[in-house]
Amino acid sequence: MERLTARPVVTGRAEGAALVSAEALSFWGDVDAETSRVRNPGHPLHGHALAGRVLVFPHGRGSCTTSNILLELIRTRQAPAAMISRSVDPVLAVGPLVGDALYGRTIPIVTLDAEAFSRIRTGDWLIVDAVAGEVGRRHSG
């Protein structure tokens, strides 16, 4: 298993199959809070469910309502298992932090440098350790 050095943003550990987007994602508008599916027909992940996947995307976009959507996904157990990005807006971290306080569940979040980020492909099995600051990657092919 390949090991990638990560910077923890929201601590925790999770694993799952990677779902990778080269485009930013707005949880408010792009993601259906009831199903976790990307509903924006213009987004490359359109139709994909985020639930249980490790979402790999360059950064979030949008407003403070991102936190509300993430919190709802956590509450209904439809949240991504973890999130990996190049940079994290504080708004992206608020939902998982509140989810931990309210429900005892969170979404571990880490950032990767450009080289490590570019190595991940959809379907790779990822083990995100946002305590130790590491992502384990097993290539899907």
Buried (B, 14 or more C-beta within 10 A) or exposed (E): EEEBEBEBBBBBBBBBBBBBBEBBBBBBBBBBBEBBBBBBEEBEBEEBBBBBBBBBBBBBBBEEBBBBBBBBBBBEEBBBBBBBBBEBBEBBBBBBBBBBEEEEEBBBBBBBEEEBBEEBEBEBBBBBBBEEBBBBBEEEE
